[in-house]
Amino acid sequence: MGYINTIADLEAQSYGLNMAGYAGNDLLKAAGALSGLHTTHDGAQTAPTGHLASLYNQVYGQKVWSMLNRECNALSVISKRPYTSSGWRVLSERPAGGSNAALSIGTSGAIGAATTSADLIGGVSENQSIGSGALQAIAPSYSQLYLSPKTVAHQFEFSEIAIEMAKIDDGIGDLRAQMREDMGKHHAEMQNKMLVMPLEFYGEPTALADLEDNYTSLYKVITSTSEIDQADTDNLYSEAQGDMINNIYGTDRTQASFLDATVDYGDGYVAADVRSLTLARLNNLIRDLRIEGGSPKVILTGYDTIQALADLLQAQERFMDRKEIVPTVNGVRGVKGQEVGFRVSTYYDIPLIPVKDMASTTHSSVTGIADLMFLDTDHLWLSVMKPTQYLEDGITNGNPFGVGRLGNTGLYRTIGEVGCSFFKGQGKITNLQ
């Protein structure tokens, strides 16, 4: 006939052998499933037996397909800035009226005090004497914070034989290129995990003594003394861990209220205190952040929480908006359009970014949904001293002595650290189910 009209015809034409018992339609099984030189194509492939065994070769193809979700959304969405200084100064308290969002004014209190008398806030008598009454020298309070750059590195290696064998038969071809791609994704994914490292992992001196070599977690930045004390009381972690969490940027959070973020965790972290996600909780935190002077640019959370929010809005016949996000790198804004932008759900025009590794902070006996982090990325960034670099040396470079082996060694390295210049403008909702 010579015509190929179906997959069965194609299989018969491709695998039909010009020998007795193995030609054309003889390759079709009674049930109609195709065998070819293998077993049924929707089952496991096994080699044929008999005189065809020497002709069988299991073909894998050169492409390597990842079976893993290796997204790094937290790392992608946080702004990147060059590391230009080892620290920064912050205005931590007003000249008068305290350090809370609202001025603390009362019926009594000295000029310049945390709570100042209402008649000593600037109004002076005619011909007022300098340095007396309501006209006295006052000054704001300043604090200094510093951050030490962190080195994140991942090393891998491959032998000369492996490099050459990958080029022949059914190998993947350029082994080095494949390894560079996979290890590059791993390097980014691990940095993403550092940014959303749960607080429970901090302060374990025996098992996790080197945790502080990682980037400072957003969970450590976006917390408060109140939350840490409550988690300690409810045995979410130990007092020693709380001390480690409170120490940030060279300052003890318990001695500096300006380091407290805006956190909604409820009444505590015992099992009975877990809350349901409601629109009121979201709206209240957004309101509180704006009262504090923050302007949330993005909300990080998990897929489960986004689904819960979508279900909540649908039940009330409301729907999440969608917005196009145009990424920026070091202040350079991309061109708006499909090529560089991506569309995400929004809540009150704030983009909701899903993060697969987002933690759920609840009592251990409760199956909770992922926390929500509200980031003001104008004041929260990754300070980059050296951007990601790929380094490789070895026998293909003519220098096996440099790596000490008959092969190559590759390395990805990034140097930076998370910085924050306005803590009260960062928010978090935890303890949800």
C-alpha positions as CSV (number, residue, x, y, z in Angstrom):
1,M,0.0,0.0,0.0
2,G,2.7,2.5,1.0
3,Y,0.4,4.9,2.8
4,I,0.9,6.1,6.4
5,N,-2.5,7.2,7.7
6,T,-2.3,6.2,11.4
7,I,0.2,5.8,14.1
8,A,-0.2,2.0,13.6
9,D,0.9,2.4,10.0
10,L,3.9,4.6,11.0
11,E,5.0,2.0,13.6
12,A,4.7,-0.8,11.1
13,Q,6.6,1.1,8.5
14,S,9.3,2.1,11.0
15,Y,9.8,-1.2,12.9
16,G,8.7,-3.8,10.3
17,L,11.5,-6.2,9.6
18,N,12.0,-8.0,6.3
19,M,12.3,-11.5,7.8
20,A,9.8,-14.3,8.4
21,G,7.5,-13.6,11.2
22,Y,8.6,-10.0,11.8
23,A,7.3,-8.0,8.9
24,G,4.7,-5.3,8.7
25,N,1.5,-6.1,10.6
26,D,3.1,-8.9,12.5
27,L,4.4,-6.2,14.8
28,L,0.8,-5.5,15.9
29,K,-0.5,-7.4,18.9
30,A,-3.8,-9.1,18.9
31,A,-5.3,-6.4,21.2
32,G,-4.3,-3.7,18.7
33,A,-1.5,-2.2,20.9
34,L,1.8,-1.6,19.1
35,S,4.9,-3.4,20.1
36,G,7.7,-2.3,17.7
37,L,10.9,-3.7,19.0
38,H,9.8,-3.1,22.6
39,T,6.8,-3.9,24.6
40,T,3.6,-1.8,24.6
41,H,4.4,1.9,24.3
42,D,2.4,2.8,27.4
43,G,4.3,0.3,29.5
44,A,7.8,-0.2,30.6
45,Q,10.2,-0.8,27.7
46,T,12.1,-4.1,27.7
47,A,14.6,-5.6,25.3
48,P,13.3,-8.2,22.8
49,T,14.5,-11.8,23.1
50,G,16.0,-14.1,20.6
51,H,17.8,-13.0,17.4
52,L,16.6,-9.4,17.8
53,A,18.3,-8.9,21.1
54,S,21.5,-7.6,19.6
55,L,19.5,-4.9,17.7
56,Y,17.9,-3.4,20.8
57,N,19.1,-0.1,22.1
58,Q,17.2,1.9,24.7
59,V,17.2,5.5,23.5
60,Y,16.9,8.2,26.0
61,G,17.5,11.4,24.0
62,Q,19.9,14.2,24.8
63,K,17.4,16.5,26.7
64,V,17.3,16.3,30.5
65,W,13.9,17.2,31.8
66,S,13.6,18.5,35.4
67,M,11.0,16.7,37.6
68,L,11.3,19.4,40.3
69,N,9.8,22.8,40.9
70,R,12.8,25.0,41.3
71,E,11.2,28.4,41.3
72,C,12.9,31.2,43.3
73,N,10.2,33.9,43.5
74,A,11.3,35.5,46.8
75,L,14.8,36.0,45.4
76,S,13.4,37.3,42.2
77,V,11.0,39.9,43.6
78,I,13.2,41.4,46.3
79,S,15.1,44.5,44.9
80,K,18.9,44.2,44.3
81,R,21.3,47.0,45.1
82,P,25.0,47.3,45.0
83,Y,26.8,46.8,48.3
84,T,28.2,50.3,48.8
85,S,28.5,50.6,52.6
86,S,28.8,48.2,55.5
87,G,26.0,49.9,57.4
88,W,23.6,52.8,57.6
89,R,22.2,55.3,60.1
90,V,18.5,55.4,61.0
91,L,16.3,58.0,62.7
92,S,15.0,55.9,65.6
93,E,13.0,58.4,67.7
94,R,11.5,61.9,67.2
95,P,12.9,64.9,69.1
96,A,9.7,64.7,71.1
97,G,6.6,62.5,71.2
98,G,8.2,59.1,71.2
99,S,8.8,56.6,68.3
100,N,5.4,55.2,67.6
101,A,3.4,56.0,64.5
102,A,1.2,58.5,66.3
103,L,2.7,61.3,68.3
104,S,2.5,60.6,72.1
105,I,1.0,63.8,73.6
106,G,-0.5,64.1,77.1
107,T,-1.6,66.6,79.7
108,S,1.9,66.4,81.3
109,G,5.4,65.6,80.3
110,A,8.6,67.5,79.8
111,I,9.6,69.0,76.4
112,G,11.5,66.4,74.4
113,A,10.1,63.5,76.4
114,A,8.6,60.4,74.9
115,T,5.2,61.7,76.0
116,T,5.2,65.5,75.8
117,S,2.7,67.9,77.3
118,A,0.3,69.3,74.7
119,D,1.4,72.9,75.5
120,L,5.1,72.2,74.9
121,I,5.1,71.1,71.3
122,G,6.2,74.3,69.6
123,G,3.9,77.1,70.5
124,V,5.8,79.9,72.4
125,S,5.0,83.1,74.1
126,E,5.6,86.5,72.5
127,N,9.3,87.5,73.0
128,Q,10.0,84.1,74.4
129,S,13.3,83.7,76.2
130,I,15.8,81.4,74.4
131,G,16.3,78.1,76.3
132,S,13.3,78.4,78.6
133,G,9.7,77.3,78.7
134,A,8.6,75.8,75.4
135,L,11.7,76.9,73.6
136,Q,14.5,74.5,74.6
137,A,17.0,72.6,72.6
138,I,15.9,69.1,71.7
139,A,17.2,66.5,69.2
140,P,16.1,63.3,67.5
141,S,17.8,60.0,68.3
142,Y,19.8,58.1,65.7
143,S,21.1,54.5,65.6
144,Q,23.6,52.7,63.5
145,L,23.1,49.3,61.9
146,Y,25.6,47.2,60.0
147,L,25.4,44.2,57.8
148,S,28.2,41.7,57.0
149,P,28.2,40.3,53.5
150,K,27.5,36.6,53.2
151,T,29.1,34.3,50.7
152,V,26.8,31.7,49.1
153,A,28.7,29.1,47.1
154,H,27.9,25.7,45.5
155,Q,30.7,23.5,44.1
156,F,30.4,20.5,41.7
157,E,32.9,18.4,39.7
158,F,33.0,15.9,36.8
159,S,35.8,13.7,35.5
160,E,37.5,13.8,32.2
161,I,36.0,10.4,31.3
162,A,32.5,11.6,32.1
163,I,32.9,14.6,29.9
164,E,34.1,12.5,26.9
165,M,31.6,9.7,27.4
166,A,28.7,12.2,27.3
167,K,29.6,13.0,23.8
168,I,29.2,9.6,22.3
169,D,26.4,7.0,21.9
170,D,23.2,8.3,23.4
171,G,24.9,10.7,25.8
172,I,23.7,14.2,26.6
173,G,26.4,15.9,24.6
174,D,28.0,18.8,26.4
175,L,28.0,17.5,30.0
176,R,29.5,20.7,31.3
177,A,26.7,22.8,29.8
178,Q,24.0,20.6,31.4
179,M,25.7,20.7,34.8
180,R,26.1,24.5,34.6
181,E,22.4,24.9,33.9
182,D,21.2,22.5,36.7
183,M,23.7,23.8,39.3
184,G,22.8,27.4,38.4
185,K,19.2,26.7,39.2
186,H,20.2,25.0,42.4
187,H,22.3,28.0,43.4
188,A,19.3,30.3,42.9
189,E,16.9,28.0,44.7
190,M,19.0,27.7,47.8
191,Q,19.3,31.5,48.0
192,N,15.5,31.7,47.8
193,K,15.2,29.2,50.6
194,M,17.5,31.3,52.8
195,L,15.2,34.3,52.3
196,V,12.2,32.4,53.7
197,M,14.0,30.3,56.3
198,P,11.5,29.8,59.3
199,L,12.5,31.3,62.6
200,E,12.4,27.8,64.2
201,F,15.7,27.0,62.5
202,Y,17.6,29.8,64.2
203,G,19.5,29.4,67.5
204,E,20.3,25.7,67.3
205,P,24.1,25.8,68.3
206,T,24.7,22.1,67.9
207,A,22.8,21.1,64.8
208,L,22.7,24.4,62.9
209,A,25.8,26.2,64.1
210,D,26.5,27.8,60.7
211,L,23.0,29.0,59.9
212,E,24.1,32.6,60.2
213,D,26.4,32.1,57.3
214,N,23.3,32.2,55.1
215,Y,21.5,35.4,54.1
216,T,19.4,36.8,56.9
217,S,15.9,35.4,56.5
218,L,13.0,37.7,55.8
219,Y,11.4,36.0,58.8
220,K,14.1,37.3,61.0
221,V,13.7,40.8,59.5
222,I,9.9,40.8,59.6
223,T,9.2,40.0,63.2
224,S,8.9,41.7,66.6
225,T,9.9,41.4,70.2
226,S,6.3,40.6,71.1
227,E,6.0,37.8,68.5
228,I,9.4,36.3,69.6
229,D,8.5,36.4,73.3
230,Q,5.1,34.8,72.6
231,A,6.6,32.0,70.5
232,D,9.1,31.4,73.3
233,T,6.3,31.2,75.9
234,D,4.3,28.8,73.7
235,N,7.4,26.6,73.1
236,L,7.5,27.3,69.4
237,Y,11.3,27.6,70.0
238,S,13.6,28.1,73.0
239,E,14.7,31.2,74.8
240,A,18.2,30.8,73.3
241,Q,16.7,30.8,69.8
242,G,14.7,34.0,70.7
243,D,18.0,35.7,71.7
244,M,19.6,34.8,68.4
245,I,16.5,36.1,66.4
246,N,16.5,39.3,68.4
247,N,20.1,40.1,67.4
248,I,19.9,41.7,64.0
249,Y,22.3,44.0,62.2
250,G,24.5,44.3,65.3
251,T,21.6,45.5,67.5
252,D,19.4,43.9,70.1
253,R,15.8,44.2,69.0
254,T,14.6,44.2,72.6
255,Q,16.5,47.4,73.2
256,A,15.4,49.1,70.0
257,S,11.6,49.2,69.3
258,F,12.2,50.7,65.8
259,L,13.4,47.2,64.8
260,D,10.0,45.7,65.3
261,A,8.0,45.0,62.1
262,T,4.2,45.1,62.0
263,V,3.1,41.5,62.8
264,D,-0.3,39.9,63.3
265,Y,0.0,36.5,65.0
266,G,-3.1,36.6,67.1
267,D,-3.2,35.8,70.8
268,G,-0.4,33.1,70.8
269,Y,1.0,30.0,69.2
270,V,-0.9,27.3,71.1
271,A,-3.1,25.1,69.1
272,A,-6.3,26.9,70.2
273,D,-5.0,30.3,69.0
274,V,-4.8,29.4,65.3
275,R,-7.1,31.7,63.2
276,S,-9.0,31.5,59.9
277,L,-7.9,33.7,57.1
278,T,-10.3,36.6,56.7
279,L,-10.5,39.7,54.6
280,A,-10.6,41.8,57.8
281,R,-7.2,40.5,58.8
282,L,-5.7,41.4,55.5
283,N,-7.3,44.8,55.4
284,N,-6.3,45.6,59.0
285,L,-2.7,44.8,58.4
286,I,-2.6,46.9,55.2
287,R,-4.2,49.8,57.2
288,D,-1.7,49.4,60.1
289,L,1.3,49.4,57.7
290,R,0.1,52.6,56.1
291,I,-0.4,54.2,59.5
292,E,3.2,53.3,60.3
293,G,4.2,55.0,57.0
294,G,4.8,51.9,55.0
295,S,3.7,51.2,51.4
296,P,3.5,47.5,50.7
297,K,4.6,46.8,47.1
298,V,4.2,43.0,47.1
299,I,2.7,40.2,49.2
300,L,4.7,36.9,49.4
301,T,2.7,33.8,50.4
302,G,2.1,30.2,49.5
303,Y,-0.1,28.6,46.8
304,D,-2.4,27.3,49.5
305,T,-3.0,30.8,51.0
306,I,-3.7,32.3,47.5
307,Q,-6.2,29.5,46.9
308,A,-7.9,30.2,50.3
309,L,-8.1,33.9,49.5
310,A,-9.5,33.2,46.1
311,D,-12.2,30.9,47.6
312,L,-12.9,33.6,50.2
313,L,-13.4,36.3,47.6
314,Q,-15.5,34.0,45.4
315,A,-17.8,33.2,48.2
316,Q,-18.5,37.0,48.6
317,E,-18.8,37.4,44.8
318,R,-15.6,39.3,44.6
319,F,-12.6,38.4,42.6
320,M,-8.9,39.1,42.7
321,D,-7.6,41.5,40.1
322,R,-4.7,40.8,37.9
323,K,-1.8,43.0,37.2
324,E,1.2,43.0,34.9
325,I,4.5,43.1,36.8
326,V,7.5,44.5,34.9
327,P,10.8,43.4,36.6
328,T,13.6,45.7,37.3
329,V,17.3,45.0,37.8
330,N,19.5,47.5,39.6
331,G,17.1,50.3,38.8
332,V,16.8,49.5,35.1
333,R,13.2,49.0,34.2
334,G,12.2,46.5,31.5
335,V,10.0,47.4,28.6
336,K,6.4,46.8,29.4
337,G,5.0,43.9,27.3
338,Q,4.6,40.1,27.1
339,E,8.3,39.6,26.6
340,V,9.5,40.8,30.0
341,G,6.4,41.1,32.1
342,F,4.2,38.5,33.9
343,R,0.7,38.7,35.2
344,V,-0.1,38.0,38.8
345,S,-3.2,38.2,41.1
346,T,-3.5,41.3,43.2
347,Y,-5.3,42.3,46.4
348,Y,-6.0,46.0,46.7
349,D,-3.7,46.4,43.8
350,I,-0.8,44.8,45.7
351,P,0.7,41.8,43.7
352,L,0.4,38.4,45.3
353,I,3.6,36.4,44.6
354,P,3.4,32.6,45.3
355,V,6.5,31.1,46.9
356,K,6.7,27.3,47.0
357,D,8.9,27.3,50.1
358,M,6.9,29.7,52.2
359,A,6.6,28.6,55.8
360,S,3.5,28.1,57.9
361,T,4.0,29.4,61.4
362,T,1.6,27.6,63.7
363,H,1.5,25.1,66.6
364,S,3.1,21.8,65.6
365,S,-0.3,20.0,66.0
366,V,-2.0,22.3,63.5
367,T,-2.0,22.0,59.8
368,G,-1.8,25.6,58.8
369,I,-1.6,27.6,55.5
370,A,1.4,29.6,54.5
371,D,2.1,33.0,56.1
372,L,1.7,36.3,54.3
373,M,4.6,38.8,54.1
374,F,3.9,42.4,53.1
375,L,7.1,43.9,51.7
376,D,7.9,47.5,51.2
377,T,10.7,46.9,48.7
378,D,11.7,50.6,48.8
379,H,13.2,49.8,52.2
380,L,14.0,46.1,51.8
381,W,16.6,44.8,49.4
382,L,19.4,42.3,48.7
383,S,22.7,44.2,49.0
384,V,25.0,42.6,46.4
385,M,28.7,42.9,46.8
386,K,29.5,40.5,44.0
387,P,26.8,39.2,41.7
388,T,26.6,35.5,40.8
389,Q,29.6,34.3,39.0
390,Y,30.4,30.9,37.5
391,L,34.0,29.7,37.9
392,E,35.6,26.6,36.4
393,D,39.0,25.1,36.1
394,G,40.5,21.7,35.4
395,I,41.8,19.4,32.8
396,T,39.8,20.8,29.9
397,N,41.5,24.2,30.7
398,G,44.9,22.5,30.8
399,N,45.2,22.8,34.6
400,P,44.4,19.6,36.4
401,F,46.9,20.6,39.1
402,G,44.8,23.5,40.1
403,V,41.8,21.3,41.1
404,G,43.9,18.3,42.0
405,R,42.1,15.8,39.8
406,L,41.8,14.5,36.3
407,G,38.6,16.4,35.7
408,N,37.0,19.8,36.2
409,T,35.6,21.6,39.2
410,G,32.9,24.2,38.8
411,L,31.6,26.8,41.3
412,Y,28.8,29.2,41.6
413,R,29.4,32.1,44.0
414,T,27.3,35.1,45.1
415,I,28.2,37.6,47.9
416,G,25.5,39.8,49.4
417,E,23.1,40.2,52.4
418,V,19.5,41.3,53.1
419,G,19.2,44.9,54.2
420,C,16.2,46.8,55.7
421,S,16.0,50.5,56.4
422,F,12.4,50.7,57.7
423,F,11.1,47.8,59.7
424,K,7.7,49.1,60.7
425,G,6.8,49.3,57.1
426,Q,7.3,45.5,56.7
427,G,4.4,43.3,57.7
428,K,3.4,39.7,58.3
429,I,0.3,37.6,59.1
430,T,1.0,34.2,60.6
431,N,-0.9,31.5,62.6
432,L,-3.5,30.8,60.0
433,Q,-5.4,27.8,58.9
